Amino acid sequence: MTNAVLTDEELERYARHIVLPEIGGPGQQKLKRARVLVIGAGGLGAPVLEYLAAAGVGTLGIVDDDTVSLSNLQRQVIHGSDAIGMAKTDSAAAAIKRINPNVAVELHRLRLSAENAPALVARYDVVVDGSDNFETRYAVADACEAQGKPLVHAAVGRFDGSVTVLKPFEAGTDGKRNPSYRDLFPEAPPEGLVPSCAVAGIVGALTGVIGTLQAMETIKLIACIGEPLIGRLLLYDALAARFETIRYKAT
């Protein structure tokens, strides 16, 4: 377990957190002890990793099997032009070290699947899903449910995005089971119905908005503050500059 004692350097680095009554020293120590697994070091994973590193999360695990390409740089801001051709895990790790050398980084250069997800998820406290395909999303969600790990899920497309928090292994305040990812999306849409960003396009700043919301939900879960988006799907329409929230339940 990470030593949760804050050094003098960390007390100064995280001073703006520590002065918040909701976080304070105890909350910052929780962040330092936390182990967070981020699925994907792309458009969503980039701001998640940057803000969680800056916030002082003690250990960040990164799952990605891709390399950095020129077309990634429009939205995957954790990577620079000099990282083209590098493994995204290595590029992201180097960026995190520049942001906050106190953060330990664990690299998993692989494609997450239903077979390897359970053992990987079990090693972390919170999982953040920044993947871009339904196969991975179901694999991550199923593993988190089975292992009892909170999942911060998000998806983006063109000019809109969504965020939710999944804890189906717990009951809500009403005593009923919290909904799962499969309650929200019982089955994947037919292949080809939802085009990839390479086909449909996506505005880069959108992934920053949604990924930053994921980082905020993760910090709330770790520090035990606020009301996480459990049973609520937060929708963002960038063109209309509008947020909406939809409630959903276990079926």
C-alpha positions as CSV (number, residue, x, y, z in Angstrom):
1,M,0.0,0.0,0.0
2,T,1.2,3.5,-0.8
3,N,2.5,5.5,2.1
4,A,-0.3,8.0,2.7
5,V,1.8,10.5,4.7
6,L,2.0,13.7,2.8
7,T,5.5,15.2,2.4
8,D,6.1,19.0,2.7
9,E,6.3,19.1,-1.1
10,E,3.0,17.4,-1.5
11,L,1.4,19.6,1.1
12,E,2.3,22.6,-1.0
13,R,1.5,20.8,-4.3
14,Y,-2.0,19.9,-3.2
15,A,-2.6,23.0,-1.1
16,R,-5.7,24.0,-3.1
17,H,-7.2,20.6,-2.4
18,I,-6.3,20.5,1.3
19,V,-7.9,23.9,2.0
20,L,-11.2,22.5,0.8
21,P,-13.2,21.2,3.8
22,E,-14.7,18.4,1.7
23,I,-11.2,17.1,0.9
24,G,-8.7,18.4,3.3
25,G,-5.7,16.3,4.5
26,P,-7.6,13.1,5.0
27,G,-9.1,13.3,1.5
28,Q,-5.7,14.0,-0.1
29,Q,-4.3,11.0,1.7
30,K,-7.2,8.9,0.3
31,L,-6.2,10.1,-3.2
32,K,-2.5,9.2,-2.5
33,R,-3.5,5.7,-1.4
34,A,-5.8,5.1,-4.4
35,R,-5.2,2.8,-7.3
36,V,-7.1,3.8,-10.5
37,L,-7.1,1.8,-13.7
38,V,-7.8,3.8,-16.9
39,I,-8.9,1.9,-19.9
40,G,-7.5,3.7,-23.0
41,A,-4.9,6.5,-23.3
42,G,-6.9,8.2,-26.0
43,G,-9.3,11.1,-26.2
44,L,-11.1,10.3,-22.9
45,G,-8.1,8.7,-21.2
46,A,-5.8,11.7,-21.8
47,P,-7.6,14.3,-19.6
48,V,-8.5,11.6,-17.1
49,L,-4.9,10.6,-16.7
50,E,-3.7,14.2,-16.6
51,Y,-6.1,15.4,-14.0
52,L,-5.9,12.3,-11.8
53,A,-2.1,12.6,-11.9
54,A,-2.3,16.3,-11.0
55,A,-4.7,15.5,-8.2
56,G,-2.3,13.2,-6.6
57,V,-3.8,9.8,-7.2
58,G,-1.0,7.4,-5.9
59,T,-1.1,4.8,-8.6
60,L,-2.4,5.0,-12.2
61,G,-2.8,1.9,-14.3
62,I,-3.0,2.4,-18.1
63,V,-4.5,-0.1,-20.5
64,D,-3.8,0.5,-24.2
65,D,-2.3,-1.6,-27.0
66,D,-2.1,1.2,-29.6
67,T,0.6,3.5,-30.8
68,V,0.4,7.3,-31.2
69,S,-0.5,8.5,-34.7
70,L,-0.6,12.0,-36.1
71,S,-4.4,12.0,-36.3
72,N,-4.6,11.3,-32.6
73,L,-3.1,14.6,-31.6
74,Q,-6.2,16.7,-32.4
75,R,-7.8,15.3,-29.2
76,Q,-5.4,13.0,-27.3
77,V,-3.7,15.9,-25.5
78,I,-1.5,13.7,-23.3
79,H,0.6,12.9,-26.4
80,G,2.8,15.3,-28.3
81,S,4.2,15.4,-31.9
82,D,7.4,13.8,-30.6
83,A,5.5,10.8,-29.4
84,I,4.3,9.7,-32.9
85,G,5.0,6.0,-33.3
86,M,5.5,5.4,-29.5
87,A,3.2,3.1,-27.5
88,K,0.5,5.2,-26.0
89,T,1.2,3.6,-22.6
90,D,4.8,4.8,-22.7
91,S,3.9,8.3,-24.0
92,A,1.2,8.7,-21.4
93,A,3.6,7.5,-18.6
94,A,6.2,10.1,-19.7
95,A,3.6,12.9,-19.6
96,I,2.4,11.8,-16.1
97,K,5.9,11.9,-14.8
98,R,6.3,15.4,-16.1
99,I,3.0,16.4,-14.4
100,N,3.6,14.7,-11.1
101,P,6.6,12.6,-10.3
102,N,4.9,11.4,-7.1
103,V,2.5,9.2,-9.1
104,A,3.3,5.6,-9.7
105,V,2.4,4.3,-13.2
106,E,1.6,0.7,-14.1
107,L,1.5,-0.1,-17.8
108,H,-0.6,-2.8,-19.4
109,R,0.1,-2.8,-23.1
110,L,-2.7,-5.1,-24.1
111,R,-6.3,-5.1,-25.5
112,L,-8.7,-5.7,-22.6
113,S,-11.0,-8.7,-23.0
114,A,-13.5,-10.7,-21.1
115,E,-10.7,-13.1,-20.3
116,N,-8.1,-10.8,-18.9
117,A,-10.3,-8.1,-17.4
118,P,-11.3,-9.7,-14.1
119,A,-7.7,-10.3,-12.9
120,L,-6.7,-6.8,-14.0
121,V,-9.6,-5.0,-12.5
122,A,-9.2,-6.8,-9.2
123,R,-5.8,-5.0,-8.6
124,Y,-7.4,-1.5,-8.5
125,D,-9.8,0.5,-6.4
126,V,-11.7,2.4,-9.2
127,V,-11.8,1.8,-13.0
128,V,-12.3,4.5,-15.6
129,D,-13.5,3.4,-19.0
130,G,-12.3,5.5,-21.9
131,S,-12.7,2.8,-24.5
132,D,-14.3,3.3,-27.9
133,N,-16.1,0.0,-28.6
134,F,-18.9,-2.0,-27.0
135,E,-17.0,-5.2,-26.7
136,T,-14.5,-3.6,-24.4
137,R,-17.2,-1.7,-22.5
138,Y,-19.1,-4.8,-21.7
139,A,-16.0,-6.7,-20.7
140,V,-14.9,-3.9,-18.3
141,A,-18.4,-3.4,-16.9
142,D,-18.9,-7.1,-16.3
143,A,-15.5,-7.5,-14.6
144,C,-16.1,-4.4,-12.4
145,E,-19.4,-5.8,-11.3
146,A,-18.0,-9.2,-10.5
147,Q,-15.0,-7.8,-8.6
148,G,-17.0,-5.1,-6.8
149,K,-15.1,-2.2,-8.2
150,P,-16.7,1.2,-9.1
151,L,-16.7,2.0,-12.8
152,V,-16.7,5.5,-14.2
153,H,-18.1,5.1,-17.8
154,A,-18.2,7.6,-20.6
155,A,-18.8,7.7,-24.4
156,V,-18.5,10.4,-27.0
157,G,-19.5,11.0,-30.6
158,R,-19.2,14.0,-32.9
159,F,-20.5,16.8,-30.7
160,D,-22.1,14.9,-27.7
161,G,-21.1,12.8,-24.8
162,S,-22.3,11.0,-21.7
163,V,-21.0,10.0,-18.3
164,T,-22.3,7.7,-15.6
165,V,-21.0,5.8,-12.5
166,L,-21.7,2.1,-12.0
167,K,-21.8,0.3,-8.7
168,P,-24.3,-2.5,-9.3
169,F,-22.8,-4.6,-6.5
170,E,-24.3,-2.2,-3.9
171,A,-27.8,-1.1,-3.1
172,G,-29.0,2.5,-3.3
173,T,-30.7,4.5,-0.6
174,D,-34.0,2.9,-1.5
175,G,-32.6,-0.5,-0.7
176,K,-32.7,-1.7,-4.3
177,R,-29.7,-2.8,-6.3
178,N,-27.9,-0.1,-8.3
179,P,-28.2,-0.4,-12.0
180,S,-25.5,-2.1,-14.1
181,Y,-24.1,-1.2,-17.6
182,R,-26.3,-4.0,-19.0
183,D,-29.4,-2.3,-17.4
184,L,-28.4,0.9,-19.3
185,F,-27.5,-0.9,-22.5
186,P,-29.0,-4.4,-22.5
187,E,-27.2,-5.3,-25.8
188,A,-24.8,-3.7,-28.2
189,P,-26.2,-2.0,-31.3
190,P,-25.8,-3.8,-34.6
191,E,-22.3,-3.6,-36.0
192,G,-21.9,-0.5,-38.1
193,L,-24.8,1.3,-36.6
194,V,-22.6,3.5,-34.4
195,P,-19.7,4.8,-36.6
196,S,-16.2,5.2,-35.2
197,C,-14.8,8.7,-34.8
198,A,-12.5,8.0,-37.7
199,V,-15.6,7.7,-39.9
200,A,-18.0,10.2,-38.2
201,G,-15.4,12.7,-36.9
202,I,-15.3,14.2,-33.4
203,V,-14.4,17.7,-32.1
204,G,-11.3,17.3,-29.9
205,A,-12.4,19.6,-27.1
206,L,-15.5,17.4,-26.5
207,T,-13.3,14.6,-25.2
208,G,-11.7,17.1,-22.8
209,V,-15.1,18.0,-21.4
210,I,-16.2,14.4,-20.9
211,G,-12.9,13.1,-19.8
212,T,-12.6,15.8,-17.2
213,L,-16.0,15.0,-15.9
214,Q,-14.9,11.4,-15.5
215,A,-11.8,12.6,-13.5
216,M,-14.1,14.6,-11.3
217,E,-16.4,11.6,-10.6
218,T,-13.3,9.5,-9.8
219,I,-12.1,12.0,-7.3
220,K,-15.5,12.1,-5.7
221,L,-15.6,8.3,-5.4
222,I,-12.1,8.2,-3.8
223,A,-12.5,11.1,-1.4
224,C,-16.1,10.0,-0.6
225,I,-17.6,13.4,-1.3
226,G,-20.7,14.6,-3.2
227,E,-23.2,12.6,-5.1
228,P,-21.7,10.4,-7.8
229,L,-23.6,9.8,-11.0
230,I,-25.0,6.4,-9.9
231,G,-28.2,5.6,-11.7
232,R,-27.9,8.9,-13.6
233,L,-26.6,9.4,-17.1
234,L,-25.3,12.9,-17.7
235,L,-25.7,14.0,-21.3
236,Y,-23.8,16.8,-22.9
237,D,-24.7,18.5,-26.2
238,A,-21.8,20.6,-27.2
239,L,-23.5,22.4,-30.0
240,A,-26.4,23.5,-27.8
241,A,-24.1,24.0,-24.8
242,R,-26.6,22.0,-22.8
243,F,-26.4,19.4,-20.0
244,E,-29.3,17.0,-19.2
245,T,-29.5,14.1,-16.7
246,I,-31.5,10.9,-17.3
247,R,-32.2,8.6,-14.4
248,Y,-32.2,4.8,-15.0
249,K,-32.8,1.8,-12.8
250,A,-32.0,-1.8,-12.5
251,T,-34.3,-4.0,-14.5
